[in-house]
Amino acid sequence: MLCLGCAFSLHAQESGSISGLVLEKGTSTRISDVNINNLKNGQSARTNVYGVFNIFASVGDTLSFNKVGYGPV
């Protein structure tokens, strides 16, 4: 299972870049090559070798995280 940690600050009607870190639940191992999709605006990103990602999003958007071999988040 994936575990997500994000750092962002958005207020109502705002948009901006969201940075985050994807970790394996229970081990805190960073996970690379996780696909992140913004289901509202269609943008996508992928975690780097350190499990870090950046994606553009607005308040109210939904992000989907997927990687082969892991269950959905």
C-alpha positions as CSV (number, residue, x, y, z in Angstrom):
1,M,0.0,0.0,0.0
2,L,1.1,3.5,-0.7
3,C,1.3,6.2,1.9
4,L,1.4,9.9,1.0
5,G,2.9,12.9,2.6
6,C,2.2,16.3,1.0
7,A,3.2,19.9,1.7
8,F,1.0,22.6,0.3
9,S,-0.9,25.7,1.2
10,L,-3.9,26.6,-1.0
11,H,-6.9,28.7,-0.1
12,A,-10.4,28.7,-1.6
13,Q,-10.4,29.3,-5.3
14,E,-6.6,29.1,-5.5
15,S,-4.3,26.9,-7.4
16,G,-0.7,26.1,-7.3
17,S,2.0,23.5,-7.3
18,I,1.8,20.7,-4.7
19,S,4.9,18.8,-3.7
20,G,4.8,15.5,-1.9
21,L,6.6,12.3,-1.0
22,V,5.2,8.8,-1.6
23,L,6.2,6.2,1.0
24,E,5.4,2.5,1.5
25,K,3.1,2.0,4.4
26,G,4.7,0.3,7.4
27,T,8.3,0.7,6.2
28,S,8.6,4.4,5.2
29,T,10.5,3.3,2.1
30,R,10.3,6.0,-0.6
31,I,8.6,4.8,-3.8
32,S,9.8,5.9,-7.3
33,D,7.9,5.9,-10.5
34,V,4.5,6.3,-8.9
35,N,2.0,7.9,-11.4
36,I,0.0,10.9,-10.0
37,N,-3.0,12.1,-12.0
38,N,-5.1,15.2,-11.3
39,L,-8.6,13.8,-12.2
40,K,-10.0,17.3,-12.7
41,N,-7.5,19.1,-15.0
42,G,-5.9,16.0,-16.6
43,Q,-2.3,16.9,-15.5
44,S,0.0,14.1,-14.5
45,A,3.4,13.7,-12.7
46,R,5.6,10.8,-11.6
47,T,7.7,10.4,-8.5
48,N,11.5,10.7,-8.9
49,V,14.0,8.1,-7.5
50,Y,13.5,9.7,-4.1
51,G,9.7,9.3,-4.1
52,V,9.2,13.1,-4.5
53,F,6.7,14.7,-6.9
54,N,5.3,18.1,-8.0
55,I,1.9,18.6,-9.6
56,F,-0.3,21.6,-10.4
57,A,-3.7,21.5,-8.6
58,S,-6.5,23.7,-7.4
59,V,-8.6,23.5,-4.2
60,G,-11.2,20.7,-4.7
61,D,-9.1,18.7,-7.2
62,T,-8.7,15.0,-6.7
63,L,-5.3,13.3,-7.1
64,S,-4.9,9.6,-8.0
65,F,-1.8,7.6,-7.2
66,N,-1.0,4.4,-9.0
67,K,2.0,2.0,-9.3
68,V,2.0,-1.6,-10.6
69,G,2.2,-4.0,-7.7
70,Y,0.5,-1.7,-5.2
71,G,-3.2,-1.3,-4.3
72,P,-5.1,1.9,-5.0
73,V,-4.8,5.0,-2.7
